[in-house]
Amino acid sequence: MDQLASPSPRKRRVTPQTMAEAGIALTLPKVSVKSVAESLGVSIVAIYNNIDDLCSLKALVAEESLRRGSPPLPGDDESMHDALLALASAMRELVHSNPGIAEYLIGLTPSSIDAIRMADSVQTRYRTRYDLTPKQATWAVITVCEHALALAEMVYNSARRDREYDDAIAARTDLDTLPGAYDTVDRGPDGMFLWSMRTVVVGTLELIEAPDFEQA
């Protein structure tokens, strides 16, 4: 008796939504016209019939990822310090949940329609909630987000060797300053991220209130 042939992948209708869903499942670094086509069980031509190029496909995926993870807005009774730290933590979670999104956000262009609209809504909330000028609101939000994205992508991630070599470094007698900087408090990657971001937030709040900020 002949063996039954393996069923072919079920084709899904190619729409911006199905392409975005397939891309999110793949993650941005693995998104290609071929990988999305295979995921949907369609031809490469079917994908190209709906996009201009690979960049537009990745933008489609990234924009959908952002729509699913809207950043937190300041609460009515929340200090700007705490609101910016919460925003930083949300950016870190976004980066870790959506590999490749940090690179997309750092390189926004006018074609990043939804991402720019989302950024404007966040900055508008900060402007109205804390009685800021447009420049103060934009500078504060962007500065905190850029640092949070960079730290999440490059420093405080799953590859970090957090505290692994602290004791060995602290015990070295050939060093003058580093050993004295190590303490016994294990803040973990979350605590260390917030520790670093608090420095950025405090500096940001100080600078936007400087008398000459609007002329800077």
C-alpha positions as a Python dict, from the first residue, in 0.01 Angstrom:
ca = {
    (1, 'M'): (0, 0, 0),
    (2, 'D'): (137, 339, -93),
    (3, 'Q'): (213, 565, 196),
    (4, 'L'): (-4, 871, 222),
    (5, 'A'): (175, 1185, 111),
    (6, 'S'): (245, 1444, 380),
    (7, 'P'): (-12, 1719, 368),
    (8, 'S'): (118, 2045, 226),
    (9, 'P'): (108, 2355, 445),
    (10, 'R'): (-232, 2513, 445),
    (11, 'K'): (-227, 2837, 254),
    (12, 'R'): (-344, 3148, 435),
    (13, 'R'): (-478, 3455, 265),
    (14, 'V'): (-200, 3709, 220),
    (15, 'T'): (-296, 4038, 383),
    (16, 'P'): (-95, 4298, 576),
    (17, 'Q'): (-235, 4147, 896),
    (18, 'T'): (-137, 3787, 819),
    (19, 'M'): (209, 3896, 704),
    (20, 'A'): (256, 4097, 1023),
    (21, 'E'): (144, 3806, 1240),
    (22, 'A'): (381, 3570, 1062),
    (23, 'G'): (666, 3818, 1101),
    (24, 'I'): (603, 3867, 1472),
    (25, 'A'): (613, 3491, 1523),
    (26, 'L'): (941, 3472, 1330),
    (27, 'T'): (1087, 3784, 1503),
    (28, 'L'): (1228, 4076, 1304),
    (29, 'P'): (1585, 3941, 1263),
    (30, 'K'): (1444, 3632, 1091),
    (31, 'V'): (1192, 3812, 873),
    (32, 'S'): (1254, 3772, 501),
    (33, 'V'): (1023, 3748, 204),
    (34, 'K'): (1100, 3378, 185),
    (35, 'S'): (1049, 3306, 556),
    (36, 'V'): (713, 3486, 566),
    (37, 'A'): (601, 3312, 245),
    (38, 'E'): (691, 2972, 390),
    (39, 'S'): (515, 3054, 716),
    (40, 'L'): (198, 3142, 528),
    (41, 'G'): (231, 2853, 284),
    (42, 'V'): (232, 3081, -19),
    (43, 'S'): (472, 3179, -294),
    (44, 'I'): (728, 3458, -272),
    (45, 'V'): (539, 3629, -553),
    (46, 'A'): (227, 3638, -335),
    (47, 'I'): (422, 3831, -71),
    (48, 'Y'): (572, 4073, -321),
    (49, 'N'): (224, 4143, -453),
    (50, 'N'): (152, 4306, -117),
    (51, 'I'): (478, 4486, -35),
    (52, 'D'): (739, 4699, -208),
    (53, 'D'): (1050, 4537, -64),
    (54, 'L'): (1201, 4369, 242),
    (55, 'C'): (1227, 4701, 429),
    (56, 'S'): (854, 4762, 392),
    (57, 'L'): (783, 4407, 510),
    (58, 'K'): (995, 4454, 822),
    (59, 'A'): (832, 4791, 886),
    (60, 'L'): (491, 4625, 862),
    (61, 'V'): (594, 4371, 1126),
    (62, 'A'): (753, 4631, 1352),
    (63, 'E'): (455, 4866, 1338),
    (64, 'E'): (218, 4584, 1435),
    (65, 'S'): (446, 4490, 1726),
    (66, 'L'): (428, 4848, 1850),
    (67, 'R'): (50, 4861, 1820),
    (68, 'R'): (29, 4557, 2043),
    (69, 'G'): (249, 4710, 2311),
    (70, 'S'): (148, 5072, 2362),
    (71, 'P'): (380, 5251, 2609),
    (72, 'P'): (241, 5357, 2947),
    (73, 'L'): (122, 5714, 2990),
    (74, 'P'): (173, 5921, 3308),
    (75, 'G'): (-100, 5885, 3564),
    (76, 'D'): (-285, 6186, 3706),
    (77, 'D'): (-104, 6157, 4041),
    (78, 'E'): (226, 6017, 3912),
    (79, 'S'): (546, 6219, 3936),
    (80, 'M'): (739, 6274, 3615),
    (81, 'H'): (1035, 6091, 3770),
    (82, 'D'): (828, 5777, 3829),
    (83, 'A'): (647, 5804, 3495),
    (84, 'L'): (975, 5818, 3302),
    (85, 'L'): (1113, 5519, 3492),
    (86, 'A'): (796, 5324, 3411),
    (87, 'L'): (836, 5424, 3047),
    (88, 'A'): (1197, 5304, 3050),
    (89, 'S'): (1095, 4966, 3194),
    (90, 'A'): (825, 4932, 2929),
    (91, 'M'): (1081, 5002, 2655),
    (92, 'R'): (1307, 4733, 2796),
    (93, 'E'): (1022, 4481, 2800),
    (94, 'L'): (935, 4575, 2443),
    (95, 'V'): (1293, 4512, 2330),
    (96, 'H'): (1317, 4175, 2505),
    (97, 'S'): (976, 4062, 2378),
    (98, 'N'): (1038, 4176, 2021),
    (99, 'P'): (1395, 4109, 1904),
    (100, 'G'): (1504, 4365, 1648),
    (101, 'I'): (1255, 4635, 1752),
    (102, 'A'): (1524, 4855, 1910),
    (103, 'E'): (1704, 4897, 1580),
    (104, 'Y'): (1375, 4988, 1412),
    (105, 'L'): (1285, 5248, 1673),
    (106, 'I'): (1627, 5414, 1664),
    (107, 'G'): (1597, 5458, 1288),
    (108, 'L'): (1243, 5588, 1249),
    (109, 'T'): (1163, 5764, 921),
    (110, 'P'): (857, 5960, 801),
    (111, 'S'): (722, 5630, 665),
    (112, 'S'): (705, 5492, 1022),
    (113, 'I'): (356, 5636, 1045),
    (114, 'D'): (212, 5454, 1345),
    (115, 'A'): (536, 5460, 1545),
    (116, 'I'): (568, 5837, 1504),
    (117, 'R'): (201, 5887, 1587),
    (118, 'M'): (248, 5679, 1903),
    (119, 'A'): (557, 5879, 2001),
    (120, 'D'): (365, 6203, 1953),
    (121, 'S'): (78, 6083, 2172),
    (122, 'V'): (317, 5992, 2453),
    (123, 'Q'): (498, 6326, 2430),
    (124, 'T'): (167, 6512, 2419),
    (125, 'R'): (56, 6344, 2742),
    (126, 'Y'): (381, 6445, 2913),
    (127, 'R'): (345, 6801, 2781),
    (128, 'T'): (-11, 6843, 2908),
    (129, 'R'): (29, 6646, 3233),
    (130, 'Y'): (344, 6827, 3350),
    (131, 'D'): (288, 7164, 3180),
    (132, 'L'): (595, 7132, 2959),
    (133, 'T'): (688, 7303, 2636),
    (134, 'P'): (692, 7083, 2325),
    (135, 'K'): (1072, 7084, 2332),
    (136, 'Q'): (1086, 6981, 2698),
    (137, 'A'): (837, 6696, 2649),
    (138, 'T'): (998, 6565, 2333),
    (139, 'W'): (1353, 6587, 2461),
    (140, 'A'): (1267, 6419, 2793),
    (141, 'V'): (1074, 6129, 2640),
    (142, 'I'): (1317, 6065, 2355),
    (143, 'T'): (1625, 6083, 2578),
    (144, 'V'): (1484, 5833, 2826),
    (145, 'C'): (1358, 5600, 2552),
    (146, 'E'): (1687, 5603, 2362),
    (147, 'H'): (1888, 5517, 2672),
    (148, 'A'): (1639, 5247, 2774),
    (149, 'L'): (1652, 5090, 2427),
    (150, 'A'): (2031, 5093, 2426),
    (151, 'L'): (2065, 4944, 2775),
    (152, 'A'): (1802, 4679, 2706),
    (153, 'E'): (1962, 4580, 2377),
    (154, 'M'): (2330, 4596, 2473),
    (155, 'V'): (2368, 4565, 2852),
    (156, 'Y'): (2080, 4437, 3062),
    (157, 'N'): (1972, 4135, 2859),
    (158, 'S'): (1977, 3754, 2889),
    (159, 'A'): (2343, 3741, 2784),
    (160, 'R'): (2460, 3962, 3070),
    (161, 'R'): (2692, 3792, 3319),
    (162, 'D'): (2529, 3974, 3606),
    (163, 'R'): (2745, 3973, 3922),
    (164, 'E'): (2924, 3661, 3803),
    (165, 'Y'): (3274, 3796, 3857),
    (166, 'D'): (3214, 4060, 4125),
    (167, 'D'): (3392, 3872, 4407),
    (168, 'A'): (3695, 3801, 4194),
    (169, 'I'): (3727, 4165, 4087),
    (170, 'A'): (3666, 4294, 4440),
    (171, 'A'): (3947, 4071, 4570),
    (172, 'R'): (4211, 4199, 4329),
    (173, 'T'): (4491, 4391, 4501),
    (174, 'D'): (4637, 4538, 4182),
    (175, 'L'): (4338, 4766, 4131),
    (176, 'D'): (4289, 5097, 4310),
    (177, 'T'): (3923, 5192, 4258),
    (178, 'L'): (3714, 4908, 4117),
    (179, 'P'): (3727, 4680, 4425),
    (180, 'G'): (3591, 4958, 4646),
    (181, 'A'): (3300, 5016, 4411),
    (182, 'Y'): (3156, 4666, 4451),
    (183, 'D'): (2899, 4615, 4723),
    (184, 'T'): (2715, 4309, 4849),
    (185, 'V'): (2372, 4416, 4726),
    (186, 'D'): (2245, 4189, 4450),
    (187, 'R'): (2007, 4417, 4260),
    (188, 'G'): (1962, 4174, 3973),
    (189, 'P'): (1933, 4285, 3611),
    (190, 'D'): (1601, 4464, 3674),
    (191, 'G'): (1742, 4662, 3965),
    (192, 'M'): (2062, 4748, 3782),
    (193, 'F'): (1865, 4866, 3479),
    (194, 'L'): (1653, 5096, 3694),
    (195, 'W'): (1966, 5215, 3878),
    (196, 'S'): (2119, 5324, 3547),
    (197, 'M'): (1797, 5470, 3413),
    (198, 'R'): (1740, 5670, 3732),
    (199, 'T'): (2063, 5855, 3657),
    (200, 'V'): (1931, 5941, 3310),
    (201, 'V'): (1592, 6048, 3443),
    (202, 'V'): (1734, 6269, 3719),
    (203, 'G'): (1970, 6436, 3472),
    (204, 'T'): (1692, 6481, 3219),
    (205, 'L'): (1461, 6650, 3470),
    (206, 'E'): (1739, 6880, 3579),
    (207, 'L'): (1836, 6984, 3229),
    (208, 'I'): (1489, 7056, 3092),
    (209, 'E'): (1434, 7298, 3379),
    (210, 'A'): (1757, 7487, 3311),
    (211, 'P'): (1692, 7856, 3231),
    (212, 'D'): (1863, 7832, 2893),
    (213, 'F'): (1715, 7497, 2789),
    (214, 'E'): (1489, 7636, 2516),
    (215, 'Q'): (1791, 7805, 2355),
    (216, 'A'): (2016, 7499, 2381),
}
